[in-house]
Amino acid sequence: MEIGREEIAEILEEIAVLLELKGENVFKTRAYRNGAEAVMNSEMDIIALAKAGDLSGVKGFGKALQEKVSELVQTSKMTYYENLRGEFPAGLFDLFELSGLGPKKIKALYNKLAVDSIPSLKEACESGKVAELSGFGKKTVEKILEAIELKEKFASHFRLGSVAVMAEVLLEKVREHPAALRCTHAGSYRRSKEILHDIDILVATEKPAELTEYFSTLPEVHSVIVCGETKASVRLDDGLQCDLRAVSNSAYPFSLQYFSGSKEHNVEMRKRAKQKGWSLNEYDFQGDDTSVELPEVNEEADIYNALGLAFIPPELRENRGEFEAAEKGEIPKLIELENLRGTFHNHTTASDGRNSLEEMADAAIDLGLEYLGIADHSKSSFQANGLYADRLLRQVAEIKKLNSNPDWDGKFKLIAGSEVDILKDGSLDFPDDVLKQLDYCVASVHNAFTLPEDEMTARIIRAMENEHVTMLGHLTGRLLLKRNPYAVNVEKIIDCAAETGTIIELNCSPMRLDMDWRYWKKAKEKGVKTSINPDAHRTEQLQYLSYGVRLARKGWLTKEDVVNTKTLAEVEDWLGMNG
């Protein structure tokens, strides 16, 4: 696959970290870090220039960096990077996946205690050696051990956002095969679960063995677990298992329904089939005796219709009320990606983003959006270069100036906001006289995660009661597979949102996907609205919106439940921007 800007930047950042571990001079390290920033921020077509072997015009790129990046883009590998990684134990790189461990701490652990893997880190923590290091301590050790436990618990789990690209690539390759009649994803990926164990692909074909052999020899495959006449299981480089099932065209609808799951949904489906005198499996309907007339099934929807049910979208198949709704014909028309007109909660270089206001705006316009909310961090998020009031108000003025662009008139607008820290006592990081000068405000918790549930809940509720708070950001603070949510009573937060009219965002960063989909049906029933927000820190991350829509569908949400389906004119009216 073609190397993109993000992959180049990540490799350059990692080189900088490895050079720090080696103790190289700060100028050499900084050159790679600056190079990573240049890759992400340059207006030039870095990929095209690298393919042509001419990166001389890129600011911040010396000759050595030009050669290395060109090699990476042209050959999909960088010899210097691979050799540098080879100087370190392979297990060392797993440490970077642990929450709370940055390069400086890893460097200290590696240089002073020879910690080079998660097992050796765990041993050093439990022996008391880590607590004795300068800059560490008992609480730090406790957090490290918690992070290790979390990683071990989820060793075979993958985030939806981590597998989506590869899942689509593999499906497209199966679809291209001339013997594939129809194919799609099944399993938890099709149901849009936020955490997955594997990827399932189903294909209808008259040549099943040919398809399984083809699938097991794709270049993306690291190793083959099994390759049989009708099923192939393979493992990718990152350990993800992918299964292909090849069935007849007549069995395809039944197999699609069965292998999409969930288990709980399928149990109820079989129960309802039995009540009609049928048995339902992954191949067909069968009658209890030969006199039973069986329904004709050509598509998956025919199975549901035969059982007296409206079609149930895959995202809802968790046996959480979908059968009762389908019986009554009350399955909602779920939101679609094309319903989104804009989004809020995005960052720029003013705080910890990688792109300027203009670049974020251009990316939003390219996606067909009508508006983009800018919500850089407030001052208490010092680690994210949070803005003090003077810098924030200068940004508001800059946004106003950009909005005077005649090409944007009536077609696109930047909306001036801030992601304001909710302080420990529930007060906000900016006073009301600053907040009232914004178009909107996202209030978020970024510190003091260990408060008891009652205190954390009261803290957030106090913030939501401020009239200037438009929406609540990443409600539980979770980082999927990396950091557990902090203790908070979500149902009380939903009740407060219903009372105050506060929007609860669906933060669709694949690391967060927060608020959890399991709460959205209840929130919807109480009249709480959401905004699907990517929390984008670079232009590419605006595309996280697709994950947000998938999770919104899983939460039973319709176009009417999501505020960023409003048109630009409707948003301006809603936020009082024309007053």
C-alpha positions in Angstrom: 0.0 0.0 0.0 1.1 3.6 -0.7 2.8 5.4 2.2 0.9 8.5 3.3 1.9 11.7 5.1 0.8 10.3 8.5 2.9 7.2 8.1 5.9 9.3 7.2 5.5 11.6 10.1 5.0 8.7 12.6 8.3 7.1 11.4 10.2 10.3 11.7 8.8 10.9 15.2 9.8 7.3 16.2 13.3 7.9 14.8 13.6 11.0 17.0 12.6 9.0 20.1 15.0 6.2 19.3 17.8 8.7 18.8 16.9 10.2 22.2 17.2 6.6 23.7 20.6 6.3 22.1 21.7 9.7 23.7 22.3 11.4 20.3 22.7 15.1 20.3 19.6 17.3 20.5 20.1 18.8 17.1 20.0 15.5 15.3 16.9 14.5 17.2 15.2 17.8 16.6 15.9 17.5 12.8 13.6 14.4 12.6 11.0 15.9 14.9 10.9 19.1 12.8 10.8 16.9 9.7 7.7 15.1 11.0 6.0 18.5 11.5 7.0 19.7 8.1 5.5 16.6 6.5 2.1 17.2 8.2 2.1 21.0 7.8 3.6 21.6 4.3 1.2 22.8 1.6 3.4 21.1 -0.9 2.5 17.6 -2.3 5.1 15.7 -0.2 4.2 12.3 -1.7 4.5 13.4 -5.3 7.8 15.2 -4.6 9.2 12.2 -2.8 8.2 9.9 -5.7 10.1 12.3 -8.0 13.0 12.3 -5.6 12.9 16.1 -5.3 12.1 17.3 -1.8 14.7 20.1 -1.8 12.0 22.8 -1.7 10.4 21.5 1.6 11.2 23.8 4.5 13.0 21.9 7.3 14.2 19.1 5.1 18.0 18.7 4.9 19.7 16.5 2.2 19.8 13.4 4.4 16.1 13.7 5.3 15.2 14.2 1.7 16.9 11.0 0.7 15.4 9.0 3.5 11.8 10.1 2.9 12.2 9.6 -0.9 13.4 6.1 -0.2 10.4 5.4 2.1 7.8 6.7 -0.4 9.4 4.9 -3.4 10.1 1.5 -1.8 7.8 1.5 1.3 10.8 1.1 3.5 13.6 3.2 5.0 16.9 1.4 5.5 18.1 3.8 8.2 14.9 3.4 10.2 15.0 -0.4 10.0 18.6 -0.5 11.0 18.0 1.9 13.9 15.1 -0.3 15.2 17.3 -3.3 14.9 19.7 -1.8 17.5 16.9 -2.1 20.1 15.1 -5.2 21.5 11.8 -5.7 19.7 9.9 -5.7 23.0 11.0 -2.1 23.8 8.5 -0.7 21.2 5.6 -2.2 23.2 6.3 0.2 26.0 5.2 3.1 23.9 1.7 1.6 23.8 1.3 2.0 27.6 -0.7 4.9 28.9 1.4 7.4 30.9 4.8 6.3 29.6 6.5 8.9 27.4 9.9 8.8 25.7 11.7 10.4 28.8 10.4 7.8 31.2 11.1 4.9 28.7 14.7 6.3 28.2 15.2 6.3 32.0 13.9 2.7 32.4 15.9 1.4 29.5 19.2 3.1 30.4 19.1 2.7 34.1 17.2 -0.6 34.6 17.7 -2.3 31.2 13.9 -2.5 30.9 13.3 -3.6 27.3 9.9 -5.2 27.3 6.6 -5.2 29.1 7.5 -8.3 31.1 10.8 -6.8 32.3 9.0 -3.6 33.1 6.4 -5.4 35.2 9.2 -7.3 37.0 11.0 -4.0 37.7 7.9 -2.4 39.1 7.0 -5.3 41.3 10.5 -5.5 42.7 10.5 -1.9 43.8 13.3 -0.8 41.5 11.2 1.5 39.4 9.9 3.4 42.4 13.5 4.2 43.4 14.2 6.0 40.1 14.2 9.8 40.0 10.9 11.1 38.5 9.0 7.9 39.4 7.4 6.9 42.7 4.7 4.7 44.2 1.8 6.3 42.3 3.6 6.2 39.0 4.4 2.5 39.5 0.7 1.8 40.4 -0.4 3.5 37.1 2.2 1.6 35.1 1.0 -1.7 36.5 -2.6 -0.7 35.8 -1.6 0.1 32.2 0.2 -3.3 31.8 -2.8 -5.1 33.2 -5.1 -3.4 30.8 -2.8 -4.2 27.8 -2.6 -7.9 28.8 -6.4 -8.0 29.2 -6.9 -6.7 25.7 -4.0 -8.4 23.9 -6.2 -9.9 21.3 -8.5 -6.9 20.9 -8.5 -4.3 18.2 -10.1 -0.9 17.8 -12.6 -0.4 15.0 -10.5 2.5 13.7 -7.4 0.4 13.7 -8.8 -2.3 11.4 -11.2 -0.4 9.2 -8.8 0.4 6.4 -7.5 -3.1 6.1 -11.0 -4.6 6.4 -12.1 -2.5 3.4 -9.0 -3.4 1.5 -9.5 -7.1 2.0 -13.1 -6.9 1.1 -12.4 -5.0 -2.1 -9.8 -7.6 -3.1 -12.3 -10.5 -2.6 -14.9 -8.5 -4.6 -12.4 -8.2 -7.5 -12.0 -11.9 -7.9 -14.0 -13.1 -11.0 -15.5 -16.0 -9.1 -17.1 -13.7 -6.4 -20.8 -13.3 -7.0 -21.5 -11.1 -4.0 -19.6 -10.4 -0.8 -19.6 -8.2 2.3 -18.4 -8.0 5.9 -20.0 -10.0 8.6 -19.4 -10.3 12.3 -18.7 -7.5 14.8 -17.2 -5.2 12.2 -20.5 -5.2 10.3 -22.3 -4.5 13.5 -19.9 -1.6 14.2 -18.6 -2.7 17.5 -16.0 -0.4 18.9 -13.7 -3.3 19.9 -13.1 -6.3 17.6 -11.4 -9.7 17.8 -11.3 -10.4 14.1 -12.6 -9.5 10.7 -15.2 -11.7 8.9 -15.8 -11.6 5.2 -18.6 -13.6 3.4 -18.6 -14.4 -0.3 -21.1 -16.1 -2.5 -19.4 -18.2 -5.2 -19.6 -21.4 -7.3 -15.9 -21.9 -6.7 -15.3 -21.8 -2.9 -11.9 -23.5 -2.9 -10.6 -21.1 -5.5 -11.7 -18.1 -3.3 -10.2 -19.5 -0.1 -6.9 -20.2 -1.8 -6.8 -16.8 -3.3 -7.6 -15.1 0.0 -4.9 -17.0 1.9 -2.2 -15.9 -0.6 -3.0 -12.1 -0.6 0.1 -10.0 0.0 -1.4 -8.5 3.2 -1.4 -12.0 4.8 1.4 -12.7 7.3 0.5 -16.3 8.1 -2.2 -18.8 7.2 -4.1 -20.5 10.1 -6.2 -22.7 8.0 -7.2 -22.9 4.3 -10.0 -25.3 3.5 -12.6 -25.9 0.8 -15.0 -23.2 2.2 -13.1 -21.3 4.9 -9.8 -19.6 5.2 -8.4 -18.0 8.4 -5.3 -15.8 8.1 -3.3 -13.6 10.4 -2.0 -10.1 9.5 1.2 -8.5 10.6 -0.4 -6.9 13.6 -1.9 -10.2 14.8 -5.4 -9.5 13.6 -7.2 -12.7 12.4 -9.3 -12.4 9.2 -11.8 -15.2 8.2 -13.3 -15.7 4.8 -16.3 -18.0 4.4 -17.3 -19.0 0.9 -20.9 -20.2 0.4 -23.4 -20.9 -2.3 -25.5 -18.0 -3.6 -28.7 -19.5 -2.2 -27.1 -19.9 1.3 -25.6 -16.4 1.2 -28.5 -14.5 2.9 -28.7 -17.0 5.7 -25.0 -17.1 6.2 -24.8 -13.3 6.2 -27.5 -13.1 8.9 -26.0 -15.8 11.0 -22.4 -14.8 10.8 -23.2 -11.1 11.4 -24.6 -12.0 14.9 -24.7 -11.1 17.6 -25.1 -14.4 19.4 -28.0 -13.0 21.5 -29.7 -11.7 18.4 -29.4 -15.0 16.7 -30.8 -16.9 19.6 -34.0 -14.8 19.4 -34.1 -15.3 15.6 -34.0 -19.1 15.9 -36.6 -18.9 18.7 -39.0 -17.0 16.4 -38.4 -19.3 13.5 -39.3 -22.3 15.8 -42.6 -20.6 16.7 -43.5 -20.8 13.0 -42.5 -24.5 12.7 -39.2 -23.8 11.1 -35.5 -24.2 12.0 -33.1 -21.4 11.0 -29.4 -22.0 10.5 -26.6 -20.5 8.4 -27.7 -22.3 5.2 -31.5 -22.1 5.0 -34.9 -22.5 6.6 -36.0 -26.1 7.3 -39.5 -27.3 8.2 -40.2 -29.5 11.2 -41.8 -31.8 8.7 -42.1 -32.0 4.9 -45.6 -30.5 4.9 -44.4 -27.2 6.2 -44.2 -24.5 3.5 -41.0 -22.6 3.6 -40.6 -18.9 2.6 -38.6 -17.9 -0.5 -35.4 -16.1 0.5 -33.2 -14.2 -1.9 -31.9 -11.4 0.4 -31.2 -11.1 4.1 -34.3 -8.8 4.5 -36.5 -11.7 3.4 -35.5 -13.7 6.5 -36.7 -10.9 8.8 -39.9 -10.4 6.7 -40.7 -14.1 6.9 -40.5 -13.9 10.7 -42.9 -10.9 10.8 -40.2 -8.4 11.3 -39.1 -5.2 9.6 -35.5 -5.4 8.5 -33.1 -4.8 11.4 -30.0 -2.9 10.4 -26.8 -4.9 11.5 -25.7 -2.2 14.0 -28.9 -2.8 16.1 -28.5 -6.6 16.3 -27.6 -6.9 20.0 -31.0 -8.0 21.4 -31.5 -4.6 23.0 -35.0 -3.8 21.9 -34.7 -4.2 18.2 -37.2 -7.1 18.0 -39.9 -5.2 19.7 -39.4 -2.2 17.4 -39.3 -4.4 14.3 -42.5 -6.1 15.3 -44.2 -2.7 15.5 -42.6 -1.3 12.3 -40.7 1.2 14.5 -37.1 0.6 13.5 -35.9 4.2 13.0 -34.3 5.5 9.8 -30.8 5.7 11.1 -28.4 8.5 10.3 -26.2 8.3 7.2 -22.8 9.9 6.7 -24.2 12.1 3.9 -26.5 13.7 6.5 -23.7 15.5 8.2 -23.3 19.2 7.2 -20.4 20.2 9.5 -18.8 19.4 12.8 -17.5 20.9 16.0 -14.5 20.2 18.3 -11.5 20.4 16.1 -8.0 21.7 16.9 -5.4 23.8 15.1 -1.7 24.7 15.5 -2.9 27.3 18.0 -3.0 24.5 20.6 -1.9 20.9 19.8 -3.2 20.5 16.3 -1.0 19.9 13.3 -2.7 22.2 10.8 -3.6 25.9 10.5 -7.1 27.4 10.5 -6.9 27.8 6.7 -5.8 24.2 6.2 -8.5 22.8 8.4 -11.1 24.9 6.6 -9.8 23.8 3.2 -10.0 20.1 4.3 -13.6 20.6 5.6 -14.6 22.2 2.3 -13.0 19.3 0.4 -15.2 16.9 2.4 -18.3 18.9 1.4 -18.9 20.4 4.8 -20.7 23.7 5.3 -19.1 24.7 8.6 -16.3 23.7 10.9 -16.1 24.4 14.6 -12.7 25.3 16.0 -12.3 24.4 19.7 -8.6 24.6 20.7 -7.7 23.8 24.2 -7.9 26.3 27.1 -5.0 27.3 29.3 -5.2 24.6 31.9 -4.3 22.0 29.3 -0.8 23.3 29.3 0.5 20.0 27.9 -1.6 20.8 24.8 -0.4 24.4 24.5 -3.7 25.6 25.7 -4.8 29.2 24.9 -5.0 32.0 27.4 -7.9 34.4 26.9 -5.9 36.9 24.8 -4.7 34.3 22.4 -8.2 32.8 22.2 -9.8 36.2 21.4 -7.1 36.9 18.7 -8.1 33.5 17.2 -11.8 34.6 17.2 -10.8 37.8 15.4 -8.8 35.7 12.9 -11.8 33.4 12.3 -14.0 36.4 11.7 -11.5 37.7 9.1 -11.4 34.4 7.3 -15.1 34.2 7.2 -15.2 37.4 5.2 -13.8 35.4 2.2 -16.3 36.1 -0.6 -15.8 32.6 -1.9 -17.3 31.3 1.3 -20.3 33.5 1.5 -23.3 31.4 2.3 -21.4 28.2 1.5 -18.9 27.7 4.3 -18.1 29.2 7.7 -15.6 28.7 10.5 -17.3 28.7 13.9 -15.3 30.1 16.9 -15.3 28.0 20.0 -13.0 26.5 22.6 -12.6 23.2 24.3 -12.6 24.6 27.9 -11.3 22.5 30.7 -13.7 21.6 33.5 -11.7 22.3 36.6 -11.7 20.0 39.6 -14.5 21.9 41.4 -16.7 22.1 38.2 -15.9 25.7 37.4 -14.6 26.5 33.9 -11.2 27.5 32.7 -12.4 30.8 31.3 -14.8 33.3 33.0 -18.2 34.0 31.5 -17.1 37.4 30.0 -14.7 35.4 27.8 -17.1 32.5 27.0 -19.9 34.8 25.9 -17.6 36.1 23.1 -17.5 32.6 21.5 -20.0 31.1 19.2 -20.0 27.9 21.3 -18.1 26.0 24.0 -17.1 22.4 24.5 -16.5 21.6 28.1 -14.2 18.6 28.8 -12.4 16.9 31.7 -8.7 16.6 31.1 -7.3 16.1 34.6 -8.1 14.8 38.2 -9.4 11.5 36.7 -9.4 9.7 40.1 -12.2 11.6 41.8 -14.9 9.4 43.4 -17.9 8.9 41.2 -20.2 11.3 43.1 -17.6 14.1 42.9 -16.8 13.6 39.3 -20.5 13.5 38.4 -21.2 16.7 40.4 -18.1 18.3 38.8 -19.4 17.7 35.3 -23.0 18.7 36.1 -21.9 22.0 37.6 -20.1 22.8 34.3 -23.2 21.8 32.3 -25.3 24.2 34.3 -23.2 27.1 33.0 -25.3 28.8 30.3 -22.3 29.2 28.0 -21.6 25.5 27.8 -23.0 24.2 24.5 -21.7 20.7 24.6 -19.9 18.2 26.8 -16.7 16.7 25.3 -15.7 13.0 25.6 -17.9 12.2 28.6 -16.0 9.4 30.3 -12.4 10.2 29.3 -11.8 6.7 28.1 -9.1 5.7 25.7 -10.1 2.4 24.2 -7.7 -0.5 25.1 -5.4 2.0 26.8 -7.2 3.8 29.6 -10.4 2.9 31.5 -13.1 5.6 31.8 -13.1 7.6 35.0 -15.9 6.9 37.5 -19.0 9.0 36.5 -22.7 8.3 36.7 -23.6 8.5 33.0 -27.3 8.3 33.6 -27.2 11.4 35.8 -25.3 13.2 33.2 -27.9 12.3 30.6 -30.6 13.6 32.9 -28.8 16.8 33.4 -28.3 17.2 29.6 -32.0 16.7 29.1 -32.7 19.5 31.7 -30.1 22.0 30.6 -30.2 21.3 26.9 -26.5 20.5 26.8 -25.3 18.6 23.8 -23.4 15.4 24.6 -20.9 14.9 21.9 -20.2 11.6 20.3 -16.4 11.9 20.1 -15.5 9.8 17.1 -11.8 9.7 17.5 -11.3 5.9 17.2 -9.4 6.0 20.5 -12.5 7.3 22.3 -15.9 6.7 20.6 -17.3 8.4 23.7 -20.2 8.5 24.8 -20.5 4.8 24.6 -23.2 3.5 22.1 -25.0 1.6 24.9 -26.3 4.9 26.4 -27.5 6.7 23.3 -30.9 5.0 23.0 -31.7 6.1 26.5 -30.4 9.6 25.9 -32.4 9.8 22.7 -35.6 8.8 24.5 -35.0 11.7 27.0 -34.6 14.2 24.1 -30.8 14.6 24.5 -29.1 15.6 21.2 -25.5 14.8 20.1 -22.9 16.3 17.9 -20.7 13.8 16.0 -17.2 15.4 16.5 -13.9 14.0 15.3 -11.7 15.8 17.8 -9.5 16.3 14.8 -5.9 17.4 15.4 -5.0 17.3 11.8 -6.9 17.5 8.5 -7.0 13.8 7.8 -8.7 13.2 11.1 -11.9 14.9 9.9 -12.6 11.6 8.2 -13.1 10.1 11.6 -16.7 11.3 11.1 -17.4 8.0 9.4 -16.7 6.1 12.6 -19.0 8.5 14.5 -21.8 7.8 12.1 -21.4 4.1 12.5 -21.5 4.3 16.3 -24.4 6.8 16.2 -26.4 4.2 14.1 -25.5 1.6 16.7 -27.0 3.9 19.3 -30.3 4.1 17.4 -29.7 7.7 16.3 -31.4 9.4 13.4 -30.7 12.6 11.5 -32.9 14.5 13.9 -30.9 13.4 16.9 -27.7 14.9 15.6 -27.2 18.7 15.6 -24.5 18.7 13.0 -26.9 17.6 10.4 -28.3 21.2 10.5 -27.5 23.4 7.6 -25.2 26.4 8.0 -28.1 28.8 8.2 -29.8 26.6 10.9 -26.6 26.3 12.9 -26.1 30.1 12.8 -29.7 30.5 14.1 -29.3 27.8 16.7 -26.1 29.4 18.1 -27.4 32.9 17.8 -24.6 33.9 15.5 -26.7 36.4 13.6 -27.9 38.3 16.7 
